[in-house]
Amino acid sequence: MPDTDLLARRFEEHRPHLRAVAHRMLGSPVEADDAVQDTWLRLSRADSDAIENLPGWLTTTVGRVCLDRLRSGSARHENPVDELADEPAGVADPEREAVHAESVGRALEVVLTTLGPTERLVFVLHDMFAVSFEEIAPVVDRSAAAVRQIACRARRRVQGRSTDPLTDPGRQRRVVEAFLAASREGRFEDLVNLLDPYVVLRSDATAVRMGGRAQARGAETVAAFFNGRAQGAVPAFVDAMPGAVVVGDGQVRLALSFTVTDRIIGIEVVADPAQLDGLDLVTAPE
């Protein structure tokens, strides 16, 4: 099979996911399809052999395409909520759409009407699709630390305006607390049930040296890693996200932040002291 045909087949496998990202960014199915097509054109002109992580490359590229459209004012937001709610279930991609099909309602409306283009991109990619800050940073020409702060600001604005249960901080906190309890008590099946099938765990280099995983994917793999752990974890808010901290000798040694929709889709572990100093950490009340 010619390389172009193979590349086209691989692209088609990711099309539903890319369309979901673009739809949430632009609010129009027509605009979403145009953005996905632009992404294909960029891929067809790129050196595909040099792309190590095709799904990540495609996600950030479609995000960049959408950001360009939003900044140019060319995107049309015609009835985004109704259109998304009426999409047939057949377009769902098990990699992402099955989880997010119920999350579009009021939360999406808030995103589209209250956030600027950069905030919108960061919020959608990170909080709805668990793309790491490091991957988003080059898309918006900011450092990972700056992107984290943008996400924190956008998250607070969305949570302050939305009553959608999937963005409700109280509900998200309960999911995280249930996960921590299941982790401490070694309840593997409960951990699996609280995790999205395609959950992504990421840890910084310091956390890896402490015994963490640089990256892990999938509910069973992540559940196995956390099974029996979290003994010293205390519930907290990490940059306004539900999470946990591990404290030793009066200092925070480890911070975990969770991205939660109906289940946990992303977990980030930070142990580097410099990064910990830059986080907004608030211990959750009992």
C-alpha positions as CSV (number, residue, x, y, z in Angstrom):
1,M,0.0,0.0,0.0
2,P,1.5,3.4,-0.9
3,D,2.6,5.5,2.0
4,T,0.0,8.2,1.3
5,D,-2.7,5.6,1.4
6,L,-1.5,4.3,4.8
7,L,-1.2,7.9,6.1
8,A,-4.8,8.6,4.9
9,R,-6.1,5.5,6.7
10,R,-4.4,6.4,9.9
11,F,-5.8,9.9,9.6
12,E,-9.3,8.6,9.1
13,E,-9.0,6.6,12.3
14,H,-8.5,9.8,14.2
15,R,-11.0,12.0,12.3
16,P,-13.9,11.6,14.8
17,H,-11.7,12.7,17.7
18,L,-10.3,15.6,15.7
19,R,-13.8,16.7,14.7
20,A,-14.8,16.6,18.4
21,V,-12.0,18.9,19.3
22,A,-12.7,21.3,16.5
23,H,-16.5,21.2,17.2
24,R,-15.9,22.2,20.8
25,M,-13.5,24.9,19.7
26,L,-15.5,26.4,16.9
27,G,-19.1,25.6,17.7
28,S,-20.1,24.7,14.2
29,P,-20.0,21.3,12.4
30,V,-19.2,23.0,9.1
31,E,-16.3,24.9,10.6
32,A,-15.2,21.7,12.4
33,D,-15.1,19.7,9.2
34,D,-13.1,22.5,7.5
35,A,-10.6,22.6,10.3
36,V,-10.2,18.8,10.1
37,Q,-9.6,19.1,6.4
38,D,-7.0,21.8,7.0
39,T,-5.3,19.4,9.4
40,W,-5.2,16.7,6.8
41,L,-3.6,19.1,4.3
42,R,-0.9,20.0,6.9
43,L,-0.3,16.4,7.6
44,S,0.0,15.5,3.9
45,R,2.6,18.2,3.5
46,A,4.6,17.3,6.6
47,D,7.4,14.8,7.0
48,S,5.3,12.0,8.5
49,D,8.3,9.9,9.2
50,A,9.5,12.5,11.7
51,I,6.2,12.5,13.7
52,E,6.7,10.2,16.7
53,N,3.3,10.6,18.2
54,L,0.7,11.0,15.5
55,P,-2.4,11.3,17.7
56,G,-0.7,14.0,19.7
57,W,0.5,15.8,16.6
58,L,-3.0,15.7,15.0
59,T,-4.7,17.0,18.2
60,T,-2.4,19.9,18.7
61,T,-2.4,20.7,15.0
62,V,-6.2,20.8,14.8
63,G,-6.1,23.0,17.9
64,R,-3.7,25.4,16.2
65,V,-5.9,25.5,13.1
66,C,-8.9,26.3,15.3
67,L,-7.0,29.0,17.2
68,D,-6.0,30.7,13.9
69,R,-9.6,30.7,12.8
70,L,-10.8,32.1,16.1
71,R,-8.1,34.8,16.1
72,S,-9.0,35.8,12.5
73,G,-12.7,36.0,13.4
74,S,-13.6,33.6,10.6
75,A,-15.3,31.0,12.8
76,R,-19.1,31.0,12.8
77,H,-20.8,30.0,16.1
78,E,-24.2,29.1,14.9
79,N,-26.3,27.4,17.5
80,P,-23.4,25.4,18.9
81,V,-25.2,23.7,21.8
82,D,-28.2,22.5,19.8
83,E,-26.0,21.2,17.0
84,L,-23.8,19.2,19.3
85,A,-26.8,17.8,21.2
86,D,-28.4,16.6,18.0
87,E,-25.3,14.9,16.6
88,P,-26.0,11.2,15.8
89,A,-24.3,8.8,18.1
90,G,-22.7,7.1,15.1
91,V,-20.0,9.7,14.9
92,A,-18.7,8.9,18.3
93,D,-15.1,7.8,18.7
94,P,-14.6,5.4,21.6
95,E,-11.3,7.1,22.2
96,R,-13.0,10.3,23.3
97,E,-16.6,10.8,22.1
98,A,-18.1,8.2,24.3
99,V,-17.0,10.1,27.4
100,H,-17.7,13.6,26.1
101,A,-21.1,13.2,24.4
102,E,-22.8,14.3,27.6
103,S,-20.5,17.2,28.4
104,V,-21.5,19.6,25.7
105,G,-24.5,21.5,27.1
106,R,-24.1,24.5,29.2
107,A,-20.4,24.1,29.8
108,L,-19.6,24.3,26.1
109,E,-21.9,27.4,25.8
110,V,-19.9,29.1,28.5
111,V,-16.6,28.2,26.9
112,L,-17.7,29.6,23.6
113,T,-19.1,32.8,24.9
114,T,-16.8,33.8,27.8
115,L,-13.3,32.7,26.9
116,G,-10.8,34.3,24.5
117,P,-9.3,32.2,21.8
118,T,-6.2,31.2,23.7
119,E,-8.1,30.4,26.9
120,R,-10.6,28.4,24.9
121,L,-8.0,26.3,23.2
122,V,-6.2,25.6,26.5
123,F,-9.4,24.7,28.3
124,V,-10.7,22.5,25.5
125,L,-7.5,20.6,24.9
126,H,-6.5,20.2,28.5
127,D,-9.7,20.0,30.5
128,M,-11.8,18.2,27.9
129,F,-9.2,16.1,26.1
130,A,-6.4,15.7,28.7
131,V,-3.7,17.1,26.5
132,S,-0.6,18.0,28.6
133,F,0.5,21.6,29.1
134,E,3.8,20.7,27.5
135,E,2.1,19.7,24.3
136,I,-0.2,22.8,24.3
137,A,2.6,25.3,25.0
138,P,4.1,25.5,21.5
139,V,0.7,25.8,20.0
140,V,0.1,29.1,21.9
141,D,3.7,30.2,22.0
142,R,3.8,30.1,25.8
143,S,5.8,28.2,28.4
144,A,4.1,25.2,30.0
145,A,4.0,27.1,33.3
146,A,2.2,30.0,31.5
147,V,-0.3,27.6,29.9
148,R,-1.0,26.1,33.3
149,Q,-1.9,29.6,34.6
150,I,-4.1,30.2,31.5
151,A,-5.9,26.9,32.2
152,C,-6.4,27.8,35.8
153,R,-7.9,31.2,34.9
154,A,-10.2,29.7,32.2
155,R,-11.3,26.9,34.6
156,R,-12.3,29.4,37.2
157,R,-14.3,31.4,34.7
158,V,-16.1,28.3,33.4
159,Q,-16.8,26.9,36.8
160,G,-18.1,30.3,38.0
161,R,-20.6,30.5,35.2
162,S,-21.7,26.9,34.7
163,T,-24.0,24.6,36.6
164,D,-23.3,21.7,34.3
165,P,-22.6,18.7,36.6
166,L,-19.5,17.7,34.6
167,T,-17.9,21.0,35.5
168,D,-19.2,21.2,39.1
169,P,-16.2,21.4,41.4
170,G,-18.1,19.6,44.2
171,R,-18.9,16.6,42.0
172,Q,-15.4,16.5,40.6
173,R,-13.9,16.5,44.1
174,R,-16.1,13.6,45.2
175,V,-14.9,11.6,42.2
176,V,-11.3,12.3,43.2
177,E,-11.9,11.5,46.8
178,A,-13.5,8.2,45.9
179,F,-10.4,7.5,43.7
180,L,-8.0,8.3,46.6
181,A,-10.0,6.1,49.0
182,A,-10.1,3.2,46.5
183,S,-6.3,3.6,46.0
184,R,-5.5,3.5,49.7
185,E,-7.7,0.5,50.3
186,G,-6.5,-1.4,47.2
187,R,-9.9,-1.7,45.5
188,F,-8.8,-2.3,42.0
189,E,-12.2,-2.7,40.4
190,D,-13.4,0.6,41.9
191,L,-10.3,2.3,40.6
192,V,-11.0,1.0,37.1
193,N,-14.6,2.1,37.2
194,L,-13.6,5.7,38.2
195,L,-11.2,6.0,35.3
196,D,-11.9,6.7,31.7
197,P,-10.8,3.7,29.6
198,Y,-8.3,6.0,27.8
199,V,-7.1,7.9,30.9
200,V,-3.6,9.3,30.7
201,L,-1.2,9.5,33.6
202,R,1.8,11.8,33.3
203,S,4.5,12.5,35.9
204,D,7.5,14.9,35.9
205,A,11.1,13.6,36.1
206,T,11.3,14.1,39.9
207,A,8.2,12.0,40.4
208,V,9.6,9.3,38.1
209,R,12.8,9.2,40.2
210,M,10.5,8.7,43.3
211,G,9.0,5.6,41.7
212,G,6.3,7.1,39.4
213,R,5.5,6.5,35.8
214,A,6.6,9.0,33.2
215,Q,3.4,8.2,31.3
216,A,0.8,5.4,31.4
217,R,-2.4,5.0,29.4
218,G,-5.6,3.0,30.0
219,A,-7.8,2.4,33.0
220,E,-6.4,-1.0,34.0
221,T,-2.7,0.2,33.7
222,V,-3.3,3.4,35.7
223,A,-5.4,1.6,38.3
224,A,-2.7,-1.1,38.7
225,F,-0.2,1.7,39.4
226,F,-2.3,3.4,42.0
227,N,-3.7,0.2,43.6
228,G,-2.6,0.3,47.3
229,R,-1.0,3.7,47.0
230,A,-2.1,7.2,48.0
231,Q,-1.6,6.3,51.7
232,G,-0.3,9.7,52.5
233,A,-2.3,11.7,50.0
234,V,-4.5,14.5,51.3
235,P,-7.3,15.9,49.1
236,A,-6.5,19.4,47.8
237,F,-7.2,21.8,44.9
238,V,-4.2,22.1,42.5
239,D,-4.5,25.2,40.4
240,A,-8.3,25.1,41.0
241,M,-8.4,21.4,39.9
242,P,-9.5,18.6,42.2
243,G,-6.4,16.8,43.4
244,A,-4.2,15.7,46.3
245,V,-0.9,16.5,47.9
246,V,1.6,14.5,49.9
247,V,3.2,16.4,52.7
248,G,6.5,15.5,54.4
249,D,8.3,17.5,57.1
250,G,5.8,20.3,56.7
251,Q,6.4,20.7,53.0
252,V,4.5,19.5,50.0
253,R,6.5,16.8,48.3
254,L,4.1,15.7,45.6
255,A,1.0,17.2,44.0
256,L,-1.6,15.3,41.9
257,S,-4.2,17.1,39.7
258,F,-7.1,15.3,38.1
259,T,-9.0,16.1,34.9
260,V,-12.6,14.9,35.5
261,T,-15.6,14.7,33.2
262,D,-17.9,11.8,34.0
263,R,-14.8,9.9,35.0
264,I,-11.1,10.7,35.4
265,I,-9.5,11.3,32.0
266,G,-6.2,12.7,33.1
267,I,-3.8,12.7,36.1
268,E,-0.7,14.9,36.4
269,V,1.9,14.3,39.1
270,V,4.3,17.0,40.0
271,A,7.2,16.6,42.4
272,D,9.8,19.0,41.1
273,P,10.3,21.6,43.9
274,A,10.4,24.6,41.5
275,Q,7.2,23.5,39.8
276,L,5.5,22.8,43.2
277,D,6.4,26.4,44.2
278,G,4.5,27.7,41.2
279,L,1.3,25.8,41.9
280,D,-1.7,27.2,43.6
281,L,-2.3,24.5,46.3
282,V,-5.3,24.6,48.6
283,T,-6.0,21.7,51.0
284,A,-9.6,20.7,50.6
285,P,-11.7,21.0,53.7
286,E,-12.9,17.8,55.4
